[in-house]
């Protein structure tokens, strides 16, 4: 049995169920959580983790679960990647904070230099660092508004961009993200997304028709001359891992370029090798004006980035950007460790391999089980959409039940989707093949039982 150094000196890479899940210790801690933390902070699986690494998380009761979640695409390089751990340990002994805006430090500059280098496009770029994906999205929008002198922002059906006021406004799904939290920010307009599985005239017409509808709505309802930015996830994350039909994204990008609109790619969930490219927009050769990254950037430490064309970002006046903790030195060192790990261990190739393992097995499951309406995704960002057999009617009950049974068997999976009927799979890119295969076998058994 393989072991890894992540999560401790030697963390066995095995599924191990020694109590019911959650076990007694986790249930005790969860009772404390309920007494101390508001219920608005939900919990997918109330097991309390003591160690994690490679492809497993170990809970307080000694159960070792196969991790198909990666903390929502955060621990792409693992939960305790050696290069990340070593850099953070060195940095924490030197200093934890000075505030980059007061007395700067080299690691922030190094992260900015690396992102300017590796993000799509060979144009001159600038990068600034923040704490979270939502914060980065808000800053990308404010940069676009300042640079263009315009106010309107266009987003897409099924999109998710965060839980702050502006990013709630940008997010498509009401419950649980927006319900009761209005009024929302103005000058946000939503247009269709090319969703192949659910496009009325079929997937073969999806890209052309969706792009035409989106552009027509922008021109009629907003006016292209009023649009500061078009913001889109290259693969919709919380919306259900929807990969827009090929040709849709380039058409939207062309429209933006022709009308002086800033094209922003939200790569918070798709970035850093997750999809089998370093960034998902590379699949169709897209070169965004601004790219927003977070989640996988720093191996679990809070960091996010806005990277964009120098002629856009250089227009912002001194003091117009920043934040006390943005680009914290520990998180910057972690990010440098992540980038080293992705390159040294060829995690882009590893993500493609994971997709090559998962997609055929999931398609085989779909062939045998009509409850699986669609299998989709790229690299290690894969999903199945569950439907009432013989229809395309969403089946969220089935998604919830399958996830619950997977959890009881020691397989951590996440749900997603506008209709709550998608199971999404985000294994760490360092997960060994035997755990990947075992997790798929568990899933196959449970789907067949449902």
Secondary structure, 3 states (H helix, E strand, C coil): CCEECCCCCCEECCCECCCCCCCHHHHHHHHHHHHHCCCCCCCCCCCCEEEEECCEEEECCCCEEEECCHHHHCCCCCCCCHHHHHHHHHHHHHCCCCCCCCCCCHHHHHHHHHHHHHCCCCCCEEEEEECCHHHHHHHHHHHHHHHHCCCEEEEECCCCCCCCHHHHHHCCCCCCCCCCCCCCCCCEEEECCCCHHHCCCCHHHHHHHHHHHHHHHHHHHHCHHHEEEEEECCEECCCCCEECCCCHHHHHHHHHHHCCCEEEEECCCCCCCCCCCCCHHHHHCCCCCEEEECHHHHCCCCCEEEEEEHHHHCCCCCCCCCCCCCCCHHHHHHHHHHHHHHHHCCHHHHHHHHHHHHHHHHHHHHHHCCCEEEEEEECCEEEEEEECCCCCCECHHHHHHHHHHHHHCCEECEEECCCCCEEEECCCCCCCHHHHHHHHHHHHHHHHHC
